[in-house]
């Protein structure tokens, strides 16, 4: 399927470069698939991320720098437990639903059902562990025993995040990006009032309850959308699994969760180093504010990688390295072209952006600039990470992430006295190191792929 022609009234009026791009898009079904997925994902995510960013500014102004820093470390902690709650099932669902939905719809349905069941089981276990460990974490590692109730509330974020990740991953495997866009839009519209009302009425605890409520809405909408998509695609949701299906967990989900386990806990550990310094929670508040823009700037690379993942999985599964290179090249060019001017504009306006969070944030614009630079590096690395996942090389990816995590920890410890600026600089240095081996191996995969379809091999190569 190709994008409909713009017609004689529109096409001649486009700039020459735009006409060339349009012609290239129409001539390539693969490019059309990628563009459609990215555009729909972008449409829903842009509104959701924009509302989240605006809400974060208002929340910071209401809570103040110290409490906003407490919110940041609480979210990092719930994110760390959420890694194990998710168990890499979102990425697993995307890869194998994309690969099997047409060839073996029964197996695709079994993987979806198995992922959902395991997401609930792992999520409940992770949430229970976090609830029990909350007093120890608050007192011994975060030097803030008063955060125990807030940590216990946020255990629900770990549970719901893992469940929603598995569901969204399956929708991505179907390339149901229009549906995901609507889910993100509706969840974003619900999140804005929930978080703001919660913050205004209940302070820090109210903010967390608002986040829990918004994530619950997102998970419920994703579940409904996934069931409808399975029915439409003729994919039956079997609730039993074969040995081959369980083998997916060992060969793909386990290294996927270990890969994430090298990243999120490193974030948490480095944040804990900062908050244990004098004035640490204020510094964490600054980093949390700057990091909202880090996430906002990366939403397009993440959206594009979400659209690219099923395409890359299918192309590599069919041993089509030429198309794989084209998809990867398109993702890299798009990320650079779109993110670079945004980073430049945000960097120029950094003093005003940070001042919008409140008077306590105004002088922290150098930290903001470092965070923006890191977003630029990661925008280039994101497509390479998706290539490694699509090729099934997640054990290697986990090893690479381990190297990144160790580098981040070392730099954070050495720069701990520099507060938020030191934490941001440590992350940038770690990603620059990570870029060297990630890009080198991505080139190796493209030049030396001798894949046999994972359908033939029963899963992972």
N, C-alpha and C positions, 0 to 999 in steps of 0.2 A: 504494500500500500504506500502511495506517495501522497505528499501534501498537495491539496488542490491548487491549481495554478491561480495566481492572483488576478489573472485576466488582463486584457489589453489596456484597461483604464488605470490599473494600478502599477503593473510591471514597468512600463516606460518611465514612470515618474520616480522610480526608486533610483538612488545613487548607483553609479556603475559597480562599486564594490558590493552593494547590497544585491544588485541583480546577479552578480557572479555567485554570491553565496546562496541565493535562492535557487539558481540553476543547479548548483552542486547538490543542494538538499534534495531537489526533485529527482535527480538522476541516481540517487543512492537510497534504496530501501532501508539499508542499515542505518544511515544517517538520519532518515526519517524516524525510525524507531527510537533512536537515541534522543532526537530533538523533541519528539512528542512526550516521551517520559520526563525529560528535563523540564519542559515548559509547564506541564501539569503539576509536577512536584513543586516547581518554583512558585506557581500561582498560589497554592495553598500555604506553603511554608513561609513565603514573604510576609503575608499578613500576620501569621502566627508569631514569627520572630520579631516583627515590628512591634506588635503589642507587648510581647515579653520584654523587649528592650525598654519600651516606654514605662512599663510597669516597674522594672527594676530601678529606674531613676526615681520614681515616686516612692517606692519602698525604701530606698536608701535615704531619701530626704525625711521620711517619717521615722525610721528606726535610728538613724545616725550612724557614724562610721564604725563604732565599736560593735553594735548589735548587727550591723550589716556584715561585719567580719565574722561574727558568730554564725550568721546564716550561711556564709560561704563555707566554713569548715563543717557545718552540719550537712550541707549538700554534698560536700566531698566525701564525708563518711558514709552517707546513704548510697552514694555512687559506688564506693568501694564494695559494699555488700551487694549492691545491685549487679555488679559484674558476675558474681557467683550465682545470684538469683537468675540472671539471664542465661547463663551457661553457654553463651555463644550460639543460642538457638535462633536468634534473628538472622544472623549471617548464614547459618545452616539452612534455614527455611528458604531464604532467597536463592541460594545456589541450587539446591536440589529440586525445589518446585519449578524453577526456570528450566532445569535440565529434564525433568520427568513429566511435566504437566501434559505434554503432547504424546510422548513416547510410551510412558507408563503412568497413566493417570491414577491407577490404584495405588502405586507406590508413592506418588506425590501426596495423595490423601492420607496414607499411613504416616508419612513423615510430618505432615501438618498436625495430625492428631497426637502423635508421639511428642512433638515439640511442645504442644499446648499443655499436655499432661505433665511433662517434665518441668516446664516453666512454672506451673503452679506449685509443684512439689519442691523444687529448688528455691522458689521465691518464699514459700512459707518457712522453709528451714532457715534461709538467710535472715528473714525478718525476725524469727524467734531468737537466733543467735545474737543479732544486733540488740534486741530488746533486753536480753539477759546481760550482755556485755556493756550496755550503756553506762552504768555507774563507773565501771572500771575505766572505760574509754574517756569519759568526761574528766575524771579525777587524775588518772595516772598519765594519760597521753596528751590531753588537751589543756590541762591545768585550769579547768573550769567546771567544777562539780555541779554548778547550777544548770549546766546544759543537759543533765540526765533526762529530764522530761522531754525536752525538745528532740533529743536523739531517739527516744522511744517512739515518739510520734512519727519521726522520719523513717522508721523501719518500714512503714507502709509504702513509702516511696520506692524502696528496694523491691518489695513484692510486686507492686503494680508496674514498675518499670520493666521488670523481667518478663511479665506476662504480655505487656503491650509490645515489647520488642520482638517477641516471637511472632505475634500476629501481624505486625507491620512488615516483618521480614517475609512472611508468606505472601502478603499482598504485593510486595515488590517483586517476588518471584513470578507472579502472574502478570507483571508489568501493569498493574492496576493503579497507575499513578494519578489518574483523574480521581479515583476513589480516595486515595491517600490524601490528595489535595483538599478534598471536601472534609475529610476527617480532621486534618490539621487546622483548617479554617474554623470549623465549628468548635474544636477543642480550644483554639486560641481565643475565640470570642467568649467562651465560658470561663477561661482561665483569668482573663483580665479583671472582671469584677470579683471573682472568688478570692484572688490573692489580695487585691486592694482592700476589700471589705474585711478580710481576715486580718490584715495588717493594722488597719485602723481600729478594729474592735479588740484584737487580742495581741497586738505587738508581735514579737518573734514567734510565739506559739501559733498565733492566728495566721501568720504568713505561711507557716509549714502546713497547717490544716488547709489553707487555700490551695497550696501546691498539690496536696493529696487529693483534694476534690477535683481539681482540674485533670490530674492524671487518671483518676477513676472515670471521668467522662470520656477521655481519650481512649482508654482501654475498652469501655463498653461500645463505643462507636466502631472501633477497629474490629471487635468480635462480630458485630452485626454485619459489617461490610465483608469480612472474610467468609462468613457462612453464605452470603449471597453470591460472592464471587465463585466459590466452589460449586454451588448449584448451577450457575451459569456456564461454567467451564466443563461441567460433567466430571468433576473430581470428587469421588466419594470419600467421606471422612471415616475411614475404618479406625476402629479403636483397638486394634491389635497390631502387633508389629512382627516382622520376620527377623531372622538373624541378620540379614543384610541391612535392614533398617537400623537395628541397634548398632551395627558395625559403623554406621555413619557417625554416631556419637563419639566413638573412639578415634576415628580417622579424621574427623572434621570439627565436631563441636568441642571436644576436649582441647585440642590445640587452639581453637578460637577463643575459648574462655581463658586459657593460659596466656594467650597473646594480649588480651585485655587486662589480665591480672598483672601484667608487667607495667601497664600504663596507669590505671586508676589508683592502685595502692601507692604508686610512686608519687602521684599528685598529692594524695592524702599525707604521706610521710613528709614530703617537702613542706606542705602547709602546716603540719604539726610542728616542724622545726621553727617556722616563722612565729606561730602563735605562742610558743614557749619563750620567746625573746621579750624583753621589756617593751611595752606598747605593741605587742604582737597582734592583738585583735584589731587594733586600728589599722595596722599595716595590711592585715588580711582583708579588711574592708575595702581598702584602696585596690588591692589585687582583684577582689571579687567584682568591683565596679568595672575595672578595665577589662576583665575577662568576659563580661557581658558582651562587649564589642568584639572580642575575639570570636565568640560563638556566632555572633550576628554576621561577621564578615565571612565566616567559613560556611554559612548555610548554603551558598550556591555551590561551592565545591562538593559539599556533602550531598546535596540534592542531585548533582550531576553524577556523582559516583553511585548513588542509589539507583539511578536510571541505567548506568553503565554496567553494573554488576551482573544482572541477568543476561545482558547481551554478551559480555565477556565470557561468562560461563558457557553459554550456548556455543559461541564461536570456538572457544578452546576445546569444548567437548566434541566439536566436529573437525578439529585439527585445522582450523582456518586461521593461521597466524597472520596472514595479510590483513584480513578484516580486523583482527585483534589489534594490530598496530595502528590501523586507521582510527579505531575507537579511542585508543589510548592517546594518540596524537591530538585528536579533536578535544578530548577532555583537558589535556594539558594547555592547549592554546586558549580554550575558552576560559579556564581558570585564571590564567595570566592576564588576558585581555580585560576581564571583568573586575578582578580583585585589585589589580594594581592601581587604577585611578581612585578606587574607593579608599585604599590604604593611604594614598597620597593626600586626598581631601581630608580624611579623618586626622591624619598627622598634622596638617596645617591648622585644623580647628581643635587640636587636642586640649589646649588650655581651657577653652570654652566648654568643651564636652565634659571634662572632668569637673569643672566648676558647677555644672548643672546638677551634680549629685549632692551638692551641699558645700558649705565653706571648708569643711575638713578635708575635702578631696581636691581642692583647687590647685594646690602646688604639686600634685602628683602626676603631671602630664608626661614627664620623662618615662615613667613606668608604662603609661599608655602607649607611647611611641614604640617601646620595646615589644609590647604585646602585639601591636599591629604588625611589626616586622616578623614576628613568629607566625602570625596568621598567613603572611605571604609565603613563608617557607613551607608551611603545612599544606597550603593550597596546591603546591606542586607535588607534594608527597602523596596526597590522598588518592589520585588515580593509580599510582604505583602500588599502593597497599591493596586496592581492589583487584589489581592484576594478580598479585600473589595469592589472594584469597580465591579468585576464580580458577587459578591453576592448581589449587589444592595444596599449596606449599605453606600451610599454616604453622607447621612445626618450625620451619625456618623463620616465619614471621614472628613467632613467639620468641625465638632466640634473638632476633634483631631488636624486638621491643625490650627484652631483658637488658641488652646493651644500652638502649636509650634510658631505661629506668635507673640503671646504675650510674650513668653519667649525670642524670638530673639530680640524683641524691648527692653525689659528690660535689657538684657545683653549688647546690643549695646549701650544703653544710659550710662550704668555704665562704660563701657570700651571705651567710645568715644575718650578719650584723647590718646589712643594707636593706633589710625589711622587704617591702613589696618590690622595689626595684631589683634587689638581689634575686628574689624568687623568679621574677619575669626574665631576667638575664640568664639565669640558670637554665630555664626551659628553652630559651632561644639557642644557647650553646649546645644543649643536648640534641635539639632537632637538627642543627647544622651537622653534627656528627652522624646522626641517624640518616641524613640525606645521602651521605657518601655511599654507604653500603646498600641502602634501599634502591637507589637509582641504578647502581652497578648491577645488582641482581635482577632488577626489572629488565634491563637490556639483555642480560644473559638468558632470561626466560624467553624473550621474544626471538632471540637469535638461535636458540637451541631446543625449541619445543619439539618433542617427538611424541606428542601425546597420543594415547589411545583413549577413546571415549570412556568416561567413567561409567557409562551404562554398561559397557562391555566388561569392565573390571569390577562391577558391583559397588562402585562408590569412588573412593579416592584412589588416585594413581599410586 
